[in-house]
């Protein structure tokens, strides 16, 4: 990625974006799950309560996130922090294969005590393991001091 007007988005803005996305997903899915399964849904320790739960809790969020990445380069949370997820080499919208790989890469990143997600804090390009696996970066317009001139190299 060559655009000098972009910067990599760090750990804390990405945490806030994830919180926003999680709240949106919960607001969309929990009421439907309660209608289907009742309040007992929260009393059962099962990972999946049935086919509707699998579709609503796992399938639909995956499809929604991937479609947001492909159509907008960002989920609502990432949009809130002015971030975009792009191909690490071209800076363009990631491919459908990259987006699926990135989504699945979240599970890989989370498994070892979240180390792959925390990796964003130390990586020079602010990539988590899911980004590295998919060949993506999270970027936004470079912040400049007020009144600072725009200089092109």
C-alpha positions as a Markdown table, in Angstrom:
| # | Residue | x | y | z |
|---|---|---|---|---|
| 1 | Unk | 0.0 | 0.0 | 0.0 |
| 2 | Unk | 1.6 | 3.2 | -1.1 |
| 3 | Unk | -0.8 | 6.0 | -0.2 |
| 4 | Unk | 1.1 | 8.4 | 2.1 |
| 5 | Unk | -2.2 | 10.1 | 3.2 |
| 6 | Unk | -3.2 | 7.0 | 5.1 |
| 7 | Unk | -2.1 | 5.7 | 8.5 |
| 8 | Unk | -2.6 | 2.3 | 10.1 |
| 9 | Unk | -5.3 | 2.2 | 12.7 |
| 10 | Unk | -4.1 | 1.1 | 16.1 |
| 11 | Unk | -5.4 | -1.1 | 18.9 |
| 12 | Unk | -7.7 | 1.2 | 20.9 |
| 13 | Unk | -9.7 | 2.6 | 18.0 |
| 14 | Unk | -10.2 | -1.0 | 16.7 |
| 15 | Unk | -11.3 | -2.1 | 20.2 |
| 16 | Unk | -14.0 | 0.7 | 20.2 |
| 17 | Unk | -15.0 | -0.3 | 16.7 |
| 18 | Unk | -15.4 | -3.9 | 17.8 |
| 19 | Unk | -17.5 | -2.9 | 20.8 |
| 20 | Unk | -19.8 | -0.9 | 18.6 |
| 21 | Unk | -20.2 | -3.8 | 16.1 |
| 22 | Unk | -20.8 | -6.3 | 19.0 |
| 23 | Unk | -23.6 | -4.1 | 20.4 |
| 24 | Unk | -25.2 | -3.7 | 17.0 |
| 25 | Unk | -25.1 | -7.5 | 16.4 |
| 26 | Unk | -26.5 | -8.2 | 19.9 |
| 27 | Unk | -29.3 | -5.7 | 19.4 |
| 28 | Unk | -30.2 | -7.4 | 16.2 |
| 29 | Unk | -30.0 | -11.0 | 17.3 |
| 30 | Unk | -31.0 | -11.3 | 20.9 |
| 31 | Unk | -34.6 | -10.2 | 20.5 |
| 32 | Unk | -35.1 | -12.7 | 17.7 |
| 33 | Unk | -33.5 | -15.5 | 19.8 |
| 34 | Unk | -35.7 | -14.6 | 22.8 |
| 35 | Unk | -38.8 | -14.8 | 20.5 |
| 36 | Unk | -37.8 | -18.2 | 19.2 |
| 37 | Unk | -36.3 | -19.8 | 22.3 |
| 38 | Unk | -37.7 | -17.7 | 25.2 |
| 39 | Unk | -35.7 | -16.5 | 28.2 |
| 40 | Unk | -34.5 | -20.0 | 28.8 |
| 41 | Unk | -32.1 | -19.3 | 26.0 |
| 42 | Unk | -29.8 | -17.6 | 28.6 |
| 43 | Unk | -30.1 | -20.4 | 31.1 |
| 44 | Unk | -28.7 | -23.1 | 28.9 |
| 45 | Unk | -24.9 | -23.6 | 28.6 |
| 46 | Unk | -25.1 | -25.0 | 25.0 |
| 47 | Unk | -22.9 | -23.3 | 22.4 |
| 48 | Unk | -25.7 | -23.7 | 19.9 |
| 49 | Unk | -29.4 | -24.2 | 20.9 |
| 50 | Unk | -30.7 | -25.3 | 17.5 |
| 51 | Unk | -30.7 | -24.5 | 13.8 |
| 52 | Unk | -32.2 | -21.1 | 14.2 |
| 53 | Unk | -29.6 | -20.2 | 16.8 |
| 54 | Unk | -26.8 | -21.3 | 14.5 |
| 55 | Unk | -28.2 | -19.2 | 11.7 |
| 56 | Unk | -28.9 | -16.1 | 13.8 |
| 57 | Unk | -25.9 | -16.1 | 16.1 |
| 58 | Unk | -23.2 | -17.4 | 13.7 |
| 59 | Unk | -24.3 | -17.3 | 10.1 |
| 60 | Unk | -26.0 | -14.0 | 9.7 |
| 61 | Unk | -23.4 | -11.9 | 11.6 |
| 62 | Unk | -20.7 | -13.5 | 9.4 |
| 63 | Unk | -22.5 | -12.7 | 6.2 |
| 64 | Unk | -23.3 | -9.2 | 7.4 |
| 65 | Unk | -19.7 | -8.4 | 8.4 |
| 66 | Unk | -18.3 | -9.8 | 5.1 |
| 67 | Unk | -20.8 | -7.9 | 3.0 |
| 68 | Unk | -19.9 | -4.7 | 4.9 |
| 69 | Unk | -16.2 | -5.2 | 4.2 |
| 70 | Unk | -16.9 | -5.9 | 0.5 |
| 71 | Unk | -19.3 | -3.0 | 0.0 |
| 72 | Unk | -18.1 | -0.4 | 2.4 |
| 73 | Unk | -14.6 | -1.6 | 3.3 |
| 74 | Unk | -15.8 | -1.3 | 7.0 |
| 75 | Unk | -18.3 | -2.4 | 9.5 |
| 76 | Unk | -20.4 | 0.3 | 11.3 |
| 77 | Unk | -17.9 | 0.3 | 14.2 |
| 78 | Unk | -14.9 | 0.8 | 11.8 |
| 79 | Unk | -16.9 | 3.6 | 10.0 |
| 80 | Unk | -17.3 | 5.3 | 13.4 |
| 81 | Unk | -13.5 | 5.5 | 13.8 |
| 82 | Unk | -13.1 | 6.4 | 10.1 |
| 83 | Unk | -11.3 | 3.1 | 9.4 |
| 84 | Unk | -11.3 | 0.9 | 6.4 |
| 85 | Unk | -10.1 | -2.6 | 5.9 |
| 86 | Unk | -8.2 | -3.0 | 2.6 |
| 87 | Unk | -5.8 | -5.3 | 0.8 |
| 88 | Unk | -2.3 | -4.8 | 2.3 |
| 89 | Unk | -0.6 | -4.6 | -1.1 |
| 90 | Unk | -3.0 | -2.6 | -3.3 |
| 91 | Unk | -5.0 | -0.6 | -0.8 |
| 92 | Unk | -8.1 | -1.6 | -2.6 |
| 93 | Unk | -11.2 | -3.5 | -1.4 |
| 94 | Unk | -10.3 | -7.0 | -0.3 |
| 95 | Unk | -11.5 | -9.9 | -2.4 |
| 96 | Unk | -14.3 | -12.2 | -1.2 |
| 97 | Unk | -11.7 | -14.9 | -0.4 |
| 98 | Unk | -9.7 | -12.4 | 1.7 |
| 99 | Unk | -12.8 | -11.3 | 3.6 |
| 100 | Unk | -13.8 | -14.9 | 4.4 |
| 101 | Unk | -10.3 | -15.7 | 5.4 |
| 102 | Unk | -10.1 | -12.6 | 7.6 |
| 103 | Unk | -13.4 | -13.5 | 9.3 |
| 104 | Unk | -12.3 | -17.0 | 10.0 |
| 105 | Unk | -8.9 | -15.6 | 11.1 |
| 106 | Unk | -10.6 | -13.9 | 14.0 |
| 107 | Unk | -11.1 | -17.3 | 15.6 |
| 108 | Unk | -7.5 | -18.2 | 15.1 |
| 109 | Unk | -6.5 | -14.8 | 16.6 |
| 110 | Unk | -8.7 | -15.3 | 19.6 |
| 111 | Unk | -7.7 | -18.9 | 20.5 |
| 112 | Unk | -4.4 | -18.3 | 22.2 |
| 113 | Unk | -5.8 | -16.0 | 24.9 |
| 114 | Unk | -6.5 | -13.4 | 22.3 |
| 115 | Unk | -2.8 | -12.9 | 21.5 |
| 116 | Unk | -3.6 | -12.6 | 17.8 |
| 117 | Unk | -6.0 | -9.7 | 18.5 |
| 118 | Unk | -3.6 | -8.0 | 20.9 |
| 119 | Unk | -0.9 | -8.3 | 18.3 |
| 120 | Unk | -2.3 | -5.1 | 16.7 |
| 121 | Unk | -0.8 | -3.2 | 19.6 |
| 122 | Unk | 2.8 | -4.2 | 18.8 |
| 123 | Unk | 2.8 | -4.8 | 15.0 |
| 124 | Unk | 4.4 | -2.0 | 12.9 |
| 125 | Unk | 1.5 | -2.2 | 10.4 |
| 126 | Unk | -1.0 | -2.6 | 13.3 |
| 127 | Unk | -2.0 | -6.0 | 11.8 |
| 128 | Unk | -3.7 | -8.7 | 13.9 |
| 129 | Unk | -3.1 | -12.3 | 13.0 |
| 130 | Unk | -6.4 | -12.3 | 11.1 |
| 131 | Unk | -5.0 | -9.4 | 9.0 |
| 132 | Unk | -1.8 | -11.2 | 8.3 |
| 133 | Unk | -3.6 | -14.4 | 7.3 |
| 134 | Unk | -5.9 | -12.5 | 4.9 |
| 135 | Unk | -3.3 | -10.0 | 3.6 |
| 136 | Unk | -5.2 | -6.9 | 4.9 |
| 137 | Unk | -4.6 | -3.8 | 6.8 |
| 138 | Unk | -6.9 | -1.3 | 8.6 |
| 139 | Unk | -6.3 | 2.3 | 7.6 |
| 140 | Unk | -7.7 | 5.8 | 7.8 |
| 141 | Unk | -6.8 | 9.2 | 6.6 |
| 142 | Unk | -3.7 | 10.5 | 8.3 |
| 143 | Unk | -4.3 | 13.0 | 11.0 |
| 144 | Unk | -2.5 | 16.3 | 10.5 |
| 145 | Unk | -2.2 | 19.2 | 12.8 |
| 146 | Unk | -4.7 | 22.0 | 12.2 |
| 147 | Unk | -3.4 | 24.4 | 9.6 |
| 148 | Unk | -0.6 | 22.0 | 8.6 |
| 149 | Unk | 0.2 | 22.2 | 4.9 |
| 150 | Unk | -0.5 | 19.2 | 2.7 |
| 151 | Unk | 2.8 | 18.0 | 1.3 |
| 152 | Unk | 3.0 | 15.3 | -1.3 |
| 153 | Unk | 6.3 | 13.4 | -1.7 |
